[in-house]
């Protein structure tokens, strides 16, 4: 549950950054929220070690436990916000704070919200 709680906090932080027009950070934190939410789900299945940062890869792994996660596979697109949103050499000839805009951040937050919500519901069903 700790991973899901942190995912929710990262999503809240992404929204805060969005309001402050820190769009690159909103994108990165959205990726982090989705990654941590999916890891929460995998840990809840009893796995002790969950490696990697790719939302797409983690979702494919999680599908083994819940085929309904296919509904959020598109959130794997958040992976493009993992490195380029933070590092000046992650983009050819640009800086992260200049390269990502409101539309990018809005889309990223929307994807992360769907992942966190879907995973939260799946984990609640496991407890019931």
Helices and strands as residue ranges (DSSP letters): H 2-19, H 23-44, H 55-62, G 67-81, G 88-90, H 96-99, H 102-127
